[in-house]
Every structure is written in C-alpha cells, then in structure tokens.
C-alpha cells in the first residue's frame, strides 16, 4: 500500500510541475507578442513623426543630359551634317554571381523594415521551421543588399530578424518587399 501512495504522490507532483511549466510558456509567448506589438506601435509613431522618407538610390531620377552649345568649327554649326546619337548600349550580361543570386528560391519577404532600429519583420515563422540564429541574404533584383539573422521573436507566420549592419551596403536600406534567400556562396 505504501508504495502505491508514493507513486500517486509522485504522479501528482509531476502533473503539477508540468502544468506550471506549460502555463509559464504560454505567459512568455503572450509577453513576446505584446513586446512585438509595442515595437510596431513605437515604429509607427516614429515613422509618423518623421517629415520625409529617405530617398534610396533606386528612387533617384536619372541625371539630366548636359546640353553643349555649338562651337565654331564643330559639326554642331548650322548647316553641318548632324550625327545621330548611337542607340543605348544593351544591358551588360549577368555575371555568374548574379545568375546564382537570381536562381536562389525566395524563402521569405520583408513585410516591415525598421532599419533605424536595426531589425525587420519577415513573412515566415514557425510554419517554415524558422529558428533563432538562422542567417539569410537579402536580395533586391539581381543583387544583394544585406544580410539578416533571425532573432528570438518568432510567431507562427512571421518573425523578427536583426539586420547585420556590417554586411548592409552603405547608403542602401533594407526595404519592404526585399526577398530573403539562403546565404550565397561567393
């Protein structure tokens, strides 16, 4: 009889400990969600307070073509034969590295970029087996603009990634819509 009492008591203690640990894990997950929500609200308030969106290199207009006044004795004088400009050169062929970058499948996309604070939110999470510490290259077009690593905040369908400021190209910001690919071997 005594042995069965000890076994029953031990079973009850183990159930209590398991229940407590499950409750604690749920509370921690709630805290992480609240923290992510707070960071999003702070970022929205910060973006609303900023007067202008910074201009990235891709948004700059092309430089104007300078107009050269006609010089004496040049072919630009009135009545002189006019040389038509040559057609624009075809786009340079892609390098092997660019082909490799374009050939990589998209793992996730950036849905929110908080470059000033050093992080971004991606549209992949536990559903794609994302784990803390995973590293990804960030692709825009046929080039790389930076590298990120997955942080501790991972939800079912999204995760927070830390932007590696030592890898991001100077003057280029990781933006919404950029694609995450597995790191490229150079």
C-alpha positions in Angstrom: 0.0 0.0 0.0 2.7 2.4 0.9 4.5 2.1 -2.5 1.3 2.9 -4.3 0.8 6.0 -2.2 4.3 7.2 -3.1 3.7 6.6 -6.7 0.4 8.5 -6.6 2.0 11.4 -4.8 4.9 11.5 -7.3 2.4 11.4 -10.2 0.5 14.4 -8.8 3.7 16.4 -8.2 4.9 15.7 -11.8 1.5 16.8 -13.2 1.7 20.0 -11.1 5.2 20.8 -12.4 4.2 20.0 -16.0 1.1 22.2 -15.7 3.2 25.1 -14.2 5.8 24.9 -17.0 3.0 24.9 -19.7 1.4 27.9 -18.1 4.8 29.7 -17.8 5.5 29.0 -21.5 2.1 30.5 -22.5 2.8 33.6 -20.4 6.2 34.0 -22.1 4.6 33.7 -25.6 2.0 36.4 -24.6 4.8 38.6 -23.4 6.7 38.2 -26.7 3.6 39.0 -28.7 2.9 42.1 -26.6 6.5 43.2 -27.0 6.3 42.8 -30.8 3.1 44.8 -30.8 4.7 47.6 -28.7 7.7 47.7 -31.0 5.3 48.0 -34.0 3.4 50.8 -32.3 6.6 52.7 -31.5 7.8 52.3 -35.0 4.5 53.6 -36.4 4.7 56.6 -34.1 8.3 57.2 -35.1 7.5 57.0 -38.8 4.6 59.3 -38.4 6.9 61.8 -36.7 9.5 61.7 -39.5 9.0 64.5 -42.0 10.2 62.8 -45.2 11.0 59.3 -46.3 14.7 58.9 -47.1 15.5 58.6 -50.7 17.2 55.4 -51.7 19.5 55.0 -54.7 16.8 53.2 -56.7 14.4 56.1 -56.4 16.8 58.8 -57.7 15.9 60.2 -61.1 18.4 59.8 -63.9 20.9 62.7 -64.3 20.0 65.2 -66.9 22.0 65.1 -70.1 24.0 68.3 -70.5 23.4 70.4 -73.5 26.6 71.5 -75.2 26.4 74.9 -77.1 27.7 74.8 -80.6 31.4 75.6 -81.0 32.9 77.3 -84.0 34.2 74.7 -86.5 32.3 71.9 -84.9 29.8 69.7 -86.6 27.1 71.3 -84.5 27.1 74.5 -86.5 24.0 75.2 -88.6 24.1 73.6 -92.0 26.7 71.0 -90.8 25.7 67.3 -91.1 24.1 66.1 -87.9 25.4 62.9 -86.3 22.6 60.9 -84.7 23.3 59.6 -81.3 24.1 55.9 -81.1 21.4 53.7 -79.6 21.8 53.0 -75.9 24.1 50.1 -75.1 22.4 46.8 -74.3 22.3 45.8 -70.7 25.5 44.1 -69.6 25.3 40.4 -69.4 24.7 38.9 -65.9 27.8 37.7 -64.0 27.9 34.2 -62.6 27.2 35.5 -59.1 24.2 37.5 -60.3 22.9 34.3 -62.1 23.4 32.4 -58.8 21.6 35.1 -56.8 18.6 35.1 -59.3 18.5 31.3 -59.2 18.0 31.1 -55.4 14.4 30.4 -54.3 12.7 33.0 -52.1 12.5 31.9 -48.5 10.6 34.9 -47.2 9.9 38.6 -47.8 10.4 41.6 -45.7 7.0 42.9 -44.6 8.2 45.7 -42.3 11.6 47.4 -42.3 12.9 49.2 -39.2 16.4 49.9 -40.4 16.9 52.8 -38.0 16.4 50.4 -35.1 18.3 47.5 -36.7 15.5 45.0 -37.4 12.9 43.9 -39.8 9.8 41.7 -39.8 9.5 38.8 -42.4 6.5 36.8 -43.5 7.9 33.4 -42.3 7.9 31.9 -38.9 7.4 28.6 -37.2 5.3 27.5 -40.2 8.6 27.4 -42.2 10.7 26.0 -39.3 12.4 29.3 -38.7 14.7 29.1 -35.6 16.7 31.8 -33.8 20.2 32.4 -35.3 19.3 31.4 -38.9 21.0 33.7 -41.4 19.7 34.9 -44.8 20.9 37.2 -47.5 18.6 40.0 -48.6 18.0 40.2 -52.4 16.7 43.0 -54.5 16.6 42.4 -58.2 19.8 40.5 -59.2 21.9 41.9 -56.3 22.3 41.5 -52.6 21.6 44.5 -50.3 22.5 42.9 -47.0 22.3 40.0 -44.5 19.9 39.3 -41.6 19.8 36.8 -38.8 16.6 35.6 -37.1 16.1 36.9 -33.6 14.2 35.4 -30.6 10.7 36.7 -31.6 9.2 34.0 -33.8 5.5 33.6 -34.3 3.5 31.2 -36.5 3.7 33.2 -39.7 6.2 35.9 -39.1 9.5 36.6 -37.3 11.7 39.4 -36.3 15.2 39.5 -38.0 18.2 41.5 -36.9 19.9 43.5 -39.7 23.7 42.8 -39.8 24.9 46.4 -40.2 28.4 45.2 -41.1 27.1 43.5 -44.3 24.5 46.0 -45.5 25.8 48.1 -48.4 26.4 51.7 -47.3 23.6 54.0 -48.5 21.2 51.2 -49.2 18.4 50.3 -46.8 16.6 47.0 -46.5 13.0 47.8 -47.6 9.6 46.2 -47.6 9.3 43.7 -50.4 13.0 42.7 -50.4 13.4 38.9 -50.6 15.3 36.6 -48.2 17.3 33.8 -49.7 19.8 31.3 -48.3 23.3 32.8 -48.0 25.1 32.9 -51.3 28.4 31.2 -51.7 30.9 33.5 -53.3 
